[in-house]
Amino acid sequence: MMETPQAAAATDLAVTPATPSASPWLRFAARRLGQLLASALVLVTASFLIIHLIPGDPVRAALGLNASQELVNTRRAQLGLNDPLWLQYAHYLKDLFTGHFGTSISSGLPVSQVIGQRLPFTLELAGYSFVVAVLISVPIGLILGVLTRNARRPGLELAATTVTVVVAAIPGFLLAVGLIYVFGVTLHWVPVAGQSGFTSYLLPIAAMALGPIAILVRILRIEVLAALRADYVRTARAKRLPDWRVYLLHVLPNALTATLTIGGLLLSAMVAGTVLVENVFAWPGLGQTIVQSIVSKDYPVVQGIVLVYGTGVLLVNLVVDVALALLDPRSTIRES
Amino acid sequence: MLRRTVSSPLGVASGILLALILLLAIFAPLLWTAQANALDVINMRQGPSAKHWLGTNILGQDIFYRVLVASRLSVGLALAATAIGVGAGLVLGTAPVILGRRAGRFITSVINVAVAFPALLLALFFAVIFGVGAQGALLAVGFASAPAFARLVRTLSASVAGLDYIAAARIAGVSRFRLLTRHVLPNIGEPLIVNATIAAGDALLSFAGLSFLGLGVQAPSYDWGQLLNDGLQDIYTRPAEALGPGVAVVVAGLAFNLFGEALAVGLGNSVPRLGKLRSALAAAAAKSKAAVQQPSSRTAAGDAVLHVRDLEVAFPGGVHPVRGVSFTVHQGEAVGLVGESGSGKSLTALAVSRLLEDPAHVAAAELTLLGQDLRTAGGGTAGGGAAGGGTGAGRGRAAGALPDRELRRFLGTKAGLVFQDPMTSFNPVKRIGTQLAEVAAEHHGLSRRQAAERAVDRLRAVRIPRPEHRARQFPHELSGGMRQRAMIGMAVMGEPALVIADEPTTALDVTVQRQVLRLLKSIQAAGDMALLFISHDITVVSQVCDRVLVMYAGKIVETLSADGLAGARHPYTRALLAAVPSMETPREEPLAVIPGRPADPANLPAGCAFAARCAFASAKCRAEDPALVAGDSGHEVACWHVDQVLAVEPTAAVPADALIADPESVNAPQVAGEPS
């Protein structure tokens, strides 16, 4: 896309040929899909290797020392652990494609059923938390940026920076403990654990969302300040648009593109954050299940849940990249 | 790095906190292990008391001492995990350099995939493999941070590897391994330490998380996460048991994080102290607001479109870049405002178009567009007033002043602006058509569709080929020249009586410049508009304009017709003209320049601001500032020595070597914060 000045001058006069508008998008899609497949392959391989990387016999570890050797042998045969490694890998891939995630060693239930029961709760928690985080941080970040532009209101700026730095440094599960203490134990406003009705959502979502809100507010404020200094904002003001139009239609979209990259990282970190927060609140999601399964060495369940979390992260990254491409038309071309 | 870190308050505070935590981790187990493990059977599961500050656990052990003693395991494990992460990261990150291309690329791409996953998820994955317990968690947290370090090392060493001395060492035949250990690694040490400090804080939090989940430290050993796990079960009855270790984790994590941030600041550029600067600005602004001139209600006569009298722009701190500028632009007239950078010409344009914001302070005795007073009551609109313009332009609002909303509409339809850099002046994420249509939708009450049609029509008017297609494109898809045409199209979306073009061709290359100038001129002539054209280039101005205003140090020093440039009387105007090379300029001689630097608006001399650079300057020039005096046929000039100047042959008016610059003015710094 880089044009020499002469070329630019030439196209200026001549009728420019139709720009290949579809091709950058196609190239973007192809590149991004290839990236996704490569990542998925790494993820699946890592999940497959879990059972082979642990020291000792995974079946013996899962069934305990008291289990008879016959039972261990039977289970090993059932799981196909006696086959050569490449064959096991091939079977693993085939099973994944046909939707078979294996069977829980401890409960005997299909792993897909275990995940099916628990996943909706985790999705709910992560999804609501992200939406809440975005809905709260975007207006606050924009307003703080506008209020502190041109080094105005240094007191407000200092307060905002201090609060966001401190809150961002506290991990979700410790915030959860603090929130439980304040709102559950001291004030008795909300239940401290479990999943029962609307109020039981408040603390887990708050614990999940507060850290990301702090980080997003901080980044967004800085991006808004940068956008407010940009020439195109002066142009927008020269059009005599009302302030709110300048901020919402010209400043915000530009500030958001930069924020979105970090936002994507936060969202994928949220996927992992649910593990801890769920365990604080006894939330019946995947987080509790994976911890129990790790402790009880129920490897097929662990493998399945690792795949789910990993896929979640990959999907989030994909969505963020696509959103970025849509929001900032330059980014699709810049990368190629 | 360390010295600069220590000089910042944040660095000092977090450094002291971190030192205390490290001391605690070293000495607490030596001092208080007995108290922490003592079983007090009578006081099992008690709340805080004088004897047990944070209460006791299920075995009657003192929580407070256990939190203190647990600091060693918590901090120690975090540091060990970080060491593992840095070590593994160094190996993985430098492997591509040592192993050669193919293996290197494989490792790099696996790292790139791994980095996309959150560290906590990686830690869980490794915890499965390495097993439950302190040792497994240590390896898990360590390896989980390895991909991030690997990428950091890779990026840093790639940036170092491109440097000349590495290339020189390579040519000298230094082996790859030696190159790495002797030349690359020592140069990436500092950023690595900064990141390791922050990562240690993260490792501390991750470890607390794993232990809290029951996957890390196992009883009877205990770290903060494990204590937290124990305490959480009884948070209703004895909250202190959970809060104690929780607070310990947060404080220790913050200490590492903040110290790391402070190190990073010490490593990078020193951050400006905005707080102090800000209060100085505010104080100066308050002072200058006291000196606002009284407005007069008299408006310009005749066909004047823009009338400006005694326009002043001041910045806090005594910087006074525009000092009493007066001029009038008539209907259909093109007026050029010319001067060096820093002369105040762009600020004049922005002040006239009401686009200057705080902390700029604008005042004028008169400022009218089509007879309408443009001065507002100040402060702009509610909510901070970005669009309202500078504060206090004629604080005592004149009788004919409009409410803010109507002033916006008036300016939005009657005055169009064209800015210098079409690359940055369009919003990069909005389509060209949308950006043009916005004006019509806002001020003319057109529907979306009508506004879009008007935008295409205007693009056609500025001779953009296939305007329907271009309207749907984004700014980056247009060439520079085309973007500037679109900008001109945007300026004439309404039916402007005045177009202000601020260096509209400076960012364009010469061939495109010519086209854009021609377009601007023809649009202006077709619409019988007034044009205020700002440029540093006196030849460009003379091509476009009917009349030229020459600005120096915030004042107009000469106004003359564009045809009469040869008869320029002010030494500065003559110097500007002499600095323009022509076809006849002898090529063997150096080009004429104006010696010295433009006057510093923060530090103006008492007399004529040009005196320091002027060959004709006398004692009178240095003492008294000459006023703008009208001569024949609208020619005005502000100089004490017009007669002497005229006696000299114009082309030889300012031989560069004849002028000796005043050393003080040469050293004077440029004004900061002035928009160019």
Interface residues (C-beta under 8 A of the other chain):
Chain A: M1 E3 P5 Q6 A8 A9 T11 D12 L13 A14 V15 T16 A18 T19 A38 S39 V42 L43 A46 I50 L53 I54 P55 V146 L147 R149 N150 A151 R152 P154 E157 L158 V165 V166 A169 I170 P171 F173 L174 V177 G178 I180 Y181 G184 V185 V192 L228 A230 D231 Y232 R234 T235 A236 R237 A238 K239 R240 L241 P242 D243 W244 R245 V246 Y247 L249 H250 P253 N254 T257 S268 A269 V271 A272 G273 V275 L276 N279 V280 I290 V291 I294 V295 Y299 V302 V306 Y309 G310 V313 L314 N317 L327 D328 P329 R330 I333
Chain B: S109 V110 V113 A114 A116 F117 P118 A119 L120 L121 L124 F125 A127 V128 I129 G131 V132 G201 L205 A208 G209 F212 L213 G214 L215 L228 L232 I235 Y236 P239 A242 L243 G246 V249 V250 G253 L254 N257 L258 E261 L274 G275 L277 R278 S279 L281 S353 L355 E357 D358 P359 G380 T381 G383 G384 G385 A386 A387 G388 R405 R408 R409 L411 G412 L417 F419 D421 T424 S425 F426 N427 P428 V429 K430 Q435 E438 V439 E442 H443 P465 R466 H469 Q473 F474 H476 E477 S479 G480 G481 M482 M487 M490 D509 T511 V512 Q515
